[in-house]
Amino acid sequence: MRRLRFWPDRLGGQIALLLFGALLFEFLGSEWLFNRTETGVLASERASQLAQQMGVADRLMAQVPATERAAAAARIWREPLVLAWQADMSVKAGADRKLATIERTLRAAQPVFEGRAIRLATAGTSLVGAWQLGDGSWMTFRATGYLDTSRSLHGHIGAVLMLLICVTILALVLAQLLGRPLRKLADAADRVGREDVTPVAEEGPREVRRVAAAFNAMQARLLEQVNERIESLAAVSHDLRTPIARLRLRAAHVDNREHRAAIEHDLQEMEAFIRSLLDFLRGADPEEERLIDLASLIVTIVHDAQDMGSDVQYDGPASLELMTRPLKLHRVIDNLVQNAVRHAGKAEVRLSPGKDAVRIVIEDRGPGIPDDQIDLVFEPFRRLEGSRNRNTGGAGLGLAIVRRSVTRLGGNIRLENRRGGGLRATLTL
């Protein structure tokens, strides 16, 4: 399923987005319902207040002489409600359902308007109108902002900001509670097959604790099965040493030199096969990381190969410190160097330090590997007859052991054919 672009990748972001979406939906819905209710209540309340003031003005104007009413109205009523007295009517009534509702509210609030004419109209957000006094004259009014039902945005912005802050804090807390045990579980799953088995702490919500417990049980079962197979193979290899030793003794009495050499070669290949298989299965041997001089380690391997009569050259710095597992790394480099010497007769080792990684390149001028089969050589027991000579021996486990060891060292290895022939193995740590 394709992930939406706006959908966050981290658990905390997803929780925050879901909570914020749910609360925002609830906020907007409640605001809509509140506005509808408040609009009706506010309109009724304003109409009642207007009716009271109109009633007061009606009673007061009835006691003031007609010649003084205009001055009295201008003196008493000011913004936002402005009243004026007129002998004749100049306000034209508007045709609006809202105005009809206001008129009904005014008449219901002031029985004195019963039988009198009331005219209402709108002017922007203001309500203008007039009602007839008892003597037939008219009182006009203008209520500024009467029809304005909008509210200030400050309250909305403040509410949204508070909502966002609360949701963010809640999401961070939830992400911490859920994310920490999940991260530990993911780290433990990533370590499986790389280093020593360590149980995951069973903490967090019940569902997460159940996942951690199931993972620990699965890890224990896998380790038990692997150990059983290693012990079984070790027992078989131990038992095979006795008949191999007897065969070697009997081969010494074979008069035919060629037959005796062939038997010795087969026995050596059997022993090498058993050693390679045990090394492959025991690849998770515990070893602490420590600071080493990688250049000195490589130079030692090169000198050992030269002492055995191999043509191996080194190119790189005289010293380079690296935090790693030296025994495992020594086996990896030595395996690659011996593999190059075995199939090409010579090897070139180059060490290149970088900003974030260290590269170790082992090159040879041998037959190489077909491009479509380079990935296959890392599979256990895989021998490519078209590229490597079977007379070189081996069980097809060398590169499988190398890749597993490199993975446990936190690096990667890449094979590629060189221009003009030969193979290049690039080890990146």
Secondary structure as GFF3:
##gff-version 3
##sequence-region A 1 429
A	DSSP	alpha_helix	11	63	.	.	.	ID=ss1
A	DSSP	three_ten_helix	66	68	.	.	.	ID=ss2
A	DSSP	alpha_helix	69	76	.	.	.	ID=ss3
A	DSSP	beta_strand	81	86	.	.	.	ID=ss4
A	DSSP	alpha_helix	97	109	.	.	.	ID=ss5
A	DSSP	three_ten_helix	111	113	.	.	.	ID=ss6
A	DSSP	beta_strand	118	123	.	.	.	ID=ss7
A	DSSP	beta_strand	126	132	.	.	.	ID=ss8
A	DSSP	beta_strand	138	143	.	.	.	ID=ss9
A	DSSP	alpha_helix	153	191	.	.	.	ID=ss10
A	DSSP	alpha_helix	206	251	.	.	.	ID=ss11
A	DSSP	alpha_helix	257	281	.	.	.	ID=ss12
A	DSSP	beta_strand	290	293	.	.	.	ID=ss13
A	DSSP	alpha_helix	294	307	.	.	.	ID=ss14
A	DSSP	beta_strand	311	315	.	.	.	ID=ss15
A	DSSP	beta_strand	321	324	.	.	.	ID=ss16
A	DSSP	alpha_helix	326	344	.	.	.	ID=ss17
A	DSSP	beta_strand	346	353	.	.	.	ID=ss18
A	DSSP	beta_strand	358	363	.	.	.	ID=ss19
A	DSSP	three_ten_helix	371	373	.	.	.	ID=ss20
A	DSSP	three_ten_helix	375	378	.	.	.	ID=ss21
A	DSSP	three_ten_helix	390	392	.	.	.	ID=ss22
A	DSSP	alpha_helix	398	408	.	.	.	ID=ss23
A	DSSP	beta_strand	412	417	.	.	.	ID=ss24
A	DSSP	beta_strand	423	428	.	.	.	ID=ss25
###
